[in-house]
Amino acid sequence: MLVPVHNIHYNRALFRPAPFRLRSDIPLQATQELKKFAFAVAAWSAAMLIFVSLRFTLTHETITDANTLGDVVTLVLYLGTILGCLHWLSNLIAVTSPLRRMNYLTIVVFKGVFLLVGALVLIKITTWINTWTPTPIEDRHYNDLTQSLLDSSATQVLLAYFVWVRLCLAFFEQMVLLVGTRNLVNMGLGNYHRPRQEERVFLFIDMAGSTAHAEALGDFQFSRLVQDCFDLLSSCVTRQHGEIYRYIGDAAMISWELNHDRNLEHSLDLYHEFVQLIGWHRDYFEEQYGFMPRFKGAIHGGRVMTAVVGVNKQEISYFSDVINTLARLQDQCGPLKKNLLISGQIRHRLGDNPNYQLEAIGPMRLKGKQHEIDVYAVTSLAATAESSAPEF
């Protein structure tokens, strides 16, 4: 159930500039970090397996002379787990500390130095490990294997390999942040190099009064305001299984596949949840910027053509009258004095929803359109009931 943003008293001490985290986000954040940790461990285990394989192949050594293949796998998993932990920890520190506001090169250097120092400590410790088994003879075998991988002649090569792998993973992670996992996979597979038809629903949100806010705050402060707002938006998008299609200044467009009606509910839930989070951080915004930002939204969907565009800089774009209609529909929020508008097409597919009140505005001819479309305003019933309840 959505909590209203009105008539709530806030404790100013609870809200600090960075980063935003709510109690309701804890399970979501834990799941996300667990996935990132598993990816880091798997990636570094694979990288160490490659290094170990090349190490024995290039030196023409045989694994079975001193140890079994299982011993090597154990060592690879050990090194992969430790390096994966260092990788994940460096990413976590970069996200939850003031480093997140610094330039990308500084962040990459920090992550690299963190991993390098950790790797040096790891190498030093690992060379003294001889307690793999309770048998002294086998202890010596494991220690010999470790020494053969991390001896002085191979240490420099190994450290250079660590740096190379870390840079590759940092590049991959940044690509995921820029284009999204699904889009990155589709671009890699070449799925959208030829236009494809899809059915998608879009939510377009835009900050109300942004021109006046930008003039009052100045470019720097207004940019920080947009960053803070979209930091809150990102957790909502993840929780509602959406994909951020594009940021347009102080506006954002989020999309879902229109393959089942649950995604329509996700689009409604995302808007109201985002407004809720902004309200929960009212004191922070008023302290930092002098006001609490408000966002208007519109939802529309249908068939779109999806294709990769560009040569030197590529991205996945959607081509359809759906996008133009969505923007024109959102423009009507101000004149109609409504926070969220949806098209008749979305309303008919949505059906009855006990969480929202749908108000028919009627047919409207949007700017630049030849035909009228049905327009509906959406209000959260939970927020309406709470805001109309008497205060005690």
C-alpha positions in Angstrom: 0.0 0.0 0.0 1.3 3.4 -0.9 1.9 5.9 1.9 0.7 9.5 1.2 3.3 12.3 1.0 1.1 14.9 2.6 0.6 15.7 6.2 3.6 13.8 7.4 6.1 15.2 9.9 9.7 14.3 9.2 12.8 14.1 11.4 15.5 16.2 9.7 18.3 14.2 11.2 17.2 11.1 9.3 18.1 12.5 5.9 21.6 13.2 4.7 22.9 14.2 1.3 24.3 10.8 0.2 23.3 8.3 -0.7 19.5 7.7 -0.4 18.5 4.4 1.3 15.2 3.5 2.8 14.3 0.7 5.1 12.0 -0.8 2.5 15.0 -0.9 0.1 17.1 -3.2 2.3 15.8 -6.5 0.8 16.1 -5.1 -2.7 19.6 -3.8 -2.1 20.7 -7.0 -0.4 19.5 -9.0 -3.4 21.3 -6.7 -5.9 24.5 -6.8 -3.9 24.3 -10.6 -3.7 24.0 -10.8 -7.5 26.9 -8.4 -7.9 29.0 -10.4 -5.5 28.2 -13.7 -7.3 29.2 -12.1 -10.6 32.5 -10.8 -9.2 33.4 -14.2 -7.8 32.4 -16.0 -11.0 34.3 -13.6 -13.2 37.5 -13.7 -11.1 37.4 -17.5 -10.8 37.1 -17.7 -14.6 40.0 -15.3 -15.0 42.2 -17.2 -12.5 41.3 -20.5 -14.3 42.5 -18.9 -17.6 45.7 -17.7 -15.9 46.5 -21.1 -14.3 45.8 -22.9 -17.6 48.1 -20.6 -19.5 50.7 -20.8 -16.7 51.1 -24.6 -17.0 50.7 -24.6 -20.8 53.4 -22.0 -21.5 55.8 -23.5 -19.0 55.1 -27.1 -20.1 54.7 -28.1 -16.5 52.3 -30.9 -15.6 49.8 -30.6 -12.8 49.8 -34.2 -11.9 53.5 -34.3 -11.0 52.8 -32.8 -7.5 49.1 -32.3 -7.3 45.8 -33.4 -8.8 43.5 -31.4 -11.0 41.2 -31.0 -8.1 43.9 -29.3 -6.1 44.3 -26.7 -8.9 40.6 -26.1 -9.0 40.6 -25.6 -5.3 43.3 -23.0 -5.6 41.6 -21.3 -8.5 38.3 -21.1 -6.5 40.2 -19.7 -3.5 41.9 -17.0 -5.5 38.7 -16.2 -7.4 36.7 -15.9 -4.2 39.2 -13.6 -2.5 39.7 -11.4 -5.6 35.9 -11.4 -6.2 35.4 -10.1 -2.7 37.9 -7.4 -3.2 36.3 -6.4 -6.5 32.8 -6.3 -5.0 34.0 -4.4 -1.9 35.8 -1.7 -4.0 32.6 -1.2 -6.1 30.5 -1.0 -2.9 32.8 1.6 -1.4 32.8 3.6 -4.6 28.9 3.7 -4.6 28.3 4.4 -0.9 31.0 7.0 -0.3 31.7 10.5 -1.6 33.7 8.9 -4.5 30.4 8.4 -6.3 30.3 12.1 -7.1 33.9 12.2 -8.4 35.0 11.7 -12.0 35.1 8.3 -13.5 38.9 8.2 -13.9 39.3 8.8 -10.1 36.9 6.0 -9.3 38.6 3.5 -11.7 42.0 4.4 -10.2 40.7 3.9 -6.7 39.2 0.5 -7.6 42.4 -0.6 -9.3 44.6 0.5 -6.3 42.3 -1.2 -3.9 42.4 -4.4 -5.8 46.2 -4.2 -6.4 47.0 -3.6 -2.7 44.6 -6.4 -1.7 46.2 -8.7 -4.3 49.7 -8.0 -3.0 48.6 -8.8 0.5 46.8 -11.9 -0.8 50.0 -13.1 -2.6 52.0 -12.6 0.5 49.6 -14.6 2.6 49.0 -17.3 0.0 52.7 -18.1 -0.4 52.8 -19.0 3.3 49.6 -21.1 3.2 50.5 -24.8 3.8 47.5 -25.9 5.8 45.3 -27.1 2.9 45.2 -30.7 4.4 46.2 -32.2 7.7 48.9 -34.3 6.0 52.3 -32.7 6.0 53.4 -34.3 2.7 50.3 -33.0 1.0 50.7 -29.6 2.7 54.1 -29.4 1.0 52.5 -30.3 -2.3 49.9 -27.5 -2.0 52.5 -25.1 -1.0 54.7 -26.1 -4.0 51.7 -25.6 -6.3 51.0 -22.2 -4.8 54.7 -21.2 -5.1 54.8 -22.3 -8.7 52.0 -20.0 -9.5 53.1 -17.0 -7.5 56.8 -17.2 -7.5 58.9 -14.1 -8.0 59.3 -14.7 -11.8 55.5 -14.8 -12.2 54.4 -12.2 -9.7 54.8 -9.2 -12.1 52.9 -11.0 -14.8 50.2 -11.9 -12.4 49.8 -8.3 -11.2 49.7 -7.0 -14.7 47.0 -9.7 -15.4 45.1 -8.5 -12.4 45.1 -4.9 -13.7 44.0 -6.0 -17.1 41.1 -8.1 -15.8 40.0 -5.3 -13.5 40.0 -2.8 -16.3 38.0 -5.1 -18.5 35.4 -5.7 -15.8 35.2 -2.0 -15.0 34.5 -1.3 -18.7 31.8 -4.0 -18.8 30.2 -2.7 -15.6 30.2 0.9 -17.0 28.6 -0.3 -20.3 25.8 -2.0 -18.2 25.2 1.3 -16.4 25.1 3.2 -19.6 22.9 1.0 -21.8 21.4 -1.6 -19.4 21.9 -5.3 -19.3 19.2 -6.3 -21.8 20.2 -3.6 -24.3 23.9 -4.6 -24.0 23.1 -8.2 -24.6 20.9 -7.4 -27.6 23.5 -5.1 -29.1 26.2 -7.8 -28.6 24.0 -10.4 -30.3 23.1 -8.0 -33.1 19.4 -8.3 -32.5 18.5 -4.7 -33.2 20.9 -4.0 -36.1 17.8 -4.6 -38.3 14.7 -2.8 -37.0 12.4 -5.1 -35.0 8.8 -4.6 -34.0 7.9 -4.7 -30.3 5.1 -3.8 -28.0 6.1 -1.6 -25.1 4.6 0.7 -22.5 6.3 3.9 -21.6 6.2 6.1 -18.5 7.4 9.7 -19.1 8.1 11.8 -16.0 9.1 15.4 -16.0 9.9 17.9 -13.2 7.2 20.6 -12.8 8.4 24.1 -13.0 11.9 23.1 -13.9 12.7 26.3 -15.8 12.0 28.5 -12.8 13.9 26.1 -10.5 16.9 26.2 -12.8 17.0 30.0 -12.9 16.7 30.2 -9.1 19.2 27.5 -8.3 21.8 28.0 -11.0 23.1 25.3 -13.3 25.3 23.5 -10.7 22.7 23.3 -7.9 20.0 22.3 -10.4 22.1 19.5 -11.8 22.7 18.2 -8.3 18.9 18.3 -7.7 18.3 16.2 -10.8 21.0 13.8 -9.7 19.4 13.4 -6.3 15.9 12.9 -7.8 17.1 10.3 -10.2 19.1 8.5 -7.5 15.7 7.9 -5.9 14.2 6.9 -9.2 16.7 4.2 -9.9 15.6 2.1 -6.9 12.0 2.4 -8.0 12.8 1.3 -11.5 14.6 -1.8 -10.3 11.8 -2.7 -7.9 9.2 -2.3 -10.6 11.2 -4.2 -13.2 11.4 -1.3 -15.6 14.2 -0.2 -18.0 15.3 3.4 -18.1 15.1 4.2 -21.8 16.5 7.8 -21.7 17.2 10.7 -19.5 16.2 14.1 -21.1 17.5 16.8 -18.8 15.1 16.8 -15.8 12.9 14.2 -17.4 13.1 10.4 -17.8 11.5 7.8 -19.9 11.0 4.3 -18.5 9.7 1.3 -20.5 8.4 -2.2 -20.1 7.5 -5.0 -22.5 3.8 -4.9 -23.1 3.6 -8.7 -23.0 1.3 -8.9 -20.0 -0.9 -6.5 -18.1 1.2 -6.7 -14.9 3.7 -4.3 -16.5 0.9 -1.7 -16.8 0.5 -1.9 -13.1 4.3 -1.6 -12.7 4.2 1.7 -14.6 1.5 3.1 -12.3 3.2 1.8 -9.2 6.6 3.2 -10.2 5.2 6.8 -10.6 3.4 6.8 -7.3 6.3 5.1 -5.5 8.7 7.7 -6.9 6.5 10.5 -5.7 6.3 8.8 -2.3 10.1 8.7 -2.0 10.4 12.4 -3.0 7.9 13.2 -0.2 9.7 11.1 2.3 12.8 13.2 1.6 11.0 16.5 1.8 13.2 17.9 4.6 16.3 17.0 2.7 15.2 18.7 -0.5 13.9 21.8 1.3 17.2 22.1 3.3 19.4 21.7 0.2 17.4 23.4 -2.5 14.6 25.3 -0.7 11.7 23.3 -2.1 10.5 19.8 -2.7 10.5 18.9 -6.4 7.3 17.6 -8.0 7.0 15.4 -11.1 4.2 15.0 -13.6 3.8 11.9 -15.6 2.1 10.2 -18.6 1.8 6.6 -19.6 1.2 5.3 -23.2 2.1 2.3 -25.1 1.8 0.3 -28.3 3.8 -1.0 -31.2 7.3 0.5 -31.7 10.2 -0.2 -34.0 13.4 -0.9 -32.1 16.8 -0.4 -33.8 20.4 0.4 -33.1 21.3 3.9 -34.5 24.6 5.7 -34.9 28.1 4.8 -36.0 30.6 6.4 -33.7 28.1 6.4 -30.8 25.4 3.7 -30.9 22.3 3.3 -28.8 19.0 1.4 -29.0 16.2 3.8 -30.0 12.4 3.3 -30.4 10.6 4.8 -33.4 6.9 5.2 -33.3 4.1 7.6 -33.0 3.7 6.2 -29.5 6.7 8.3 -28.3 5.4 11.5 -29.8 1.9 10.9 -28.4 3.4 10.2 -25.0 5.3 13.5 -24.9 2.2 15.4 -26.0 0.1 13.7 -23.4 2.5 14.6 -20.7 2.3 18.2 -21.7 -1.4 18.2 -20.8 -0.7 17.5 -17.1 -0.2 21.2 -16.4 -3.3 22.6 -18.2 -5.5 19.9 -16.8 -3.9 20.2 -13.3 -3.3 16.5 -13.1 -0.3 14.6 -11.9 -0.6 11.5 -14.0 -2.4 10.9 -17.3 -2.8 7.7 -19.3 -4.1 7.1 -22.7 -7.4 5.3 -23.4 -5.5 2.4 -25.0 -3.7 1.8 -21.7 -6.9 2.3 -19.7 -8.7 -0.4 -21.6 -5.9 -2.9 -21.2 -5.4 -2.0 -17.6 -9.0 -2.8 -16.6 -10.2 -2.2 -13.0 -7.5 -1.7 -10.4 -8.5 -1.5 -6.7 -5.5 0.7 -5.9 -6.2 3.5 -8.3 -9.0 5.8 -9.3 -9.3 6.5 -13.0 -11.1 9.7 -14.0 -12.2 10.0 -17.6 -11.1 13.4 -19.0 -12.6 12.7 -22.4 -11.3 12.7 -26.0 -8.6 15.3 -26.7 -6.7 16.4 -29.7 -3.1 16.6 -28.7 -0.8 19.2 -30.3 0.4 18.1 -33.7 -2.0 15.2 -33.9 -4.8 14.7 -36.4 -6.9 12.4 -34.3 -8.3 12.6 -30.8 -7.4 10.1 -28.1 -9.1 9.3 -24.9 -7.4 10.6 -21.8 -7.7 9.5 -18.2 -6.3 10.9 -15.0 -5.0 8.5 -12.4 -5.1 9.0 -8.6 -3.9 6.6 -5.9 -6.8 5.6 -3.7 -4.5 5.0 -0.8 -3.0 8.5 -1.0 -6.5 10.0 -1.4 -7.9 8.3 1.6 -5.0 9.2 3.8 -4.8 12.8 2.8 -8.6 13.2 3.5 -8.4 11.6 6.9 -8.5 14.0 9.9 -5.3 14.8 11.6 -4.9 14.0 15.3 
